[in-house]
């Protein structure tokens, strides 16, 4: 009986440690813990984080105050209109010029889940075009991104989109950023943004 109690306690402590590692980056109420870059719109409505083109129709970013190195991030997004956006990893921003790597969030046929290096080498890897079927445009999608060392793996609705290793990404330092693309007419909703440090 004593061994069973010990085993249960060890399990519960382990579960508690796992739960503590997970961080809700978005509280559903406000933008606490985030920094807005640029003049595009970022706001909370009905418990959802909304990114929307502003009058300047420029690039805009919403970045975490904290930097993250190795992590797994899970989030949900829903696109309206153009819906071109992205999730940046280990990235920094100067004005609205970002330095880092974007896991693409885009309309059908535009390589959602691929990895793009902004103001650098451009596209590093795109998913197989067949995998684009995993995207549910106009509906909620689940994205999971695992960043460990020089490796990034992206998943969309349970489908592995890309698995890519790159020394430059491995050396990168910075925060997590959500993007709104330039050009206007873009609206993307976000929810359940959960991070686990690795």
Secondary structure as the mmCIF struct_conf table of DSSP 4:
data_model
#
loop_
_struct_conf.conf_type_id
_struct_conf.id
_struct_conf.beg_label_comp_id
_struct_conf.beg_label_asym_id
_struct_conf.beg_label_seq_id
_struct_conf.end_label_comp_id
_struct_conf.end_label_asym_id
_struct_conf.end_label_seq_id
HELX_RH_AL_P HELX_RH_AL_P1 UNK A 2 UNK A 21
STRN STRN1 UNK A 22 UNK A 24
BEND BEND1 UNK A 25 UNK A 25
BEND BEND2 UNK A 28 UNK A 29
TURN_TY1_P TURN_TY1_P1 UNK A 32 UNK A 33
STRN STRN2 UNK A 34 UNK A 37
BEND BEND3 UNK A 38 UNK A 40
STRN STRN3 UNK A 41 UNK A 45
TURN_TY1_P TURN_TY1_P2 UNK A 46 UNK A 47
STRN STRN4 UNK A 48 UNK A 52
TURN_TY1_P TURN_TY1_P3 UNK A 55 UNK A 56
STRN STRN5 UNK A 60 UNK A 67
BEND BEND4 UNK A 69 UNK A 70
STRN STRN6 UNK A 71 UNK A 81
TURN_TY1_P TURN_TY1_P4 UNK A 82 UNK A 82
STRN STRN7 UNK A 85 UNK A 94
TURN_TY1_P TURN_TY1_P5 UNK A 95 UNK A 96
STRN STRN8 UNK A 97 UNK A 105
BEND BEND5 UNK A 107 UNK A 107
TURN_TY1_P TURN_TY1_P6 UNK A 108 UNK A 109
BEND BEND6 UNK A 110 UNK A 110
TURN_TY1_P TURN_TY1_P7 UNK A 112 UNK A 113
STRN STRN9 UNK A 115 UNK A 118
TURN_TY1_P TURN_TY1_P8 UNK A 119 UNK A 121
STRN STRN10 UNK A 122 UNK A 125
HELX_RH_3T_P HELX_RH_3T_P1 UNK A 129 UNK A 134
TURN_TY1_P TURN_TY1_P9 UNK A 137 UNK A 138
BEND BEND7 UNK A 139 UNK A 139
STRN STRN11 UNK A 141 UNK A 148
TURN_TY1_P TURN_TY1_P10 UNK A 149 UNK A 150
STRN STRN12 UNK A 151 UNK A 156
TURN_TY1_P TURN_TY1_P11 UNK A 157 UNK A 158
STRN STRN13 UNK A 159 UNK A 165
HELX_RH_AL_P HELX_RH_AL_P2 UNK A 167 UNK A 171
STRN STRN14 UNK A 175 UNK A 180
BEND BEND8 UNK A 182 UNK A 184
STRN STRN15 UNK A 186 UNK A 197
#
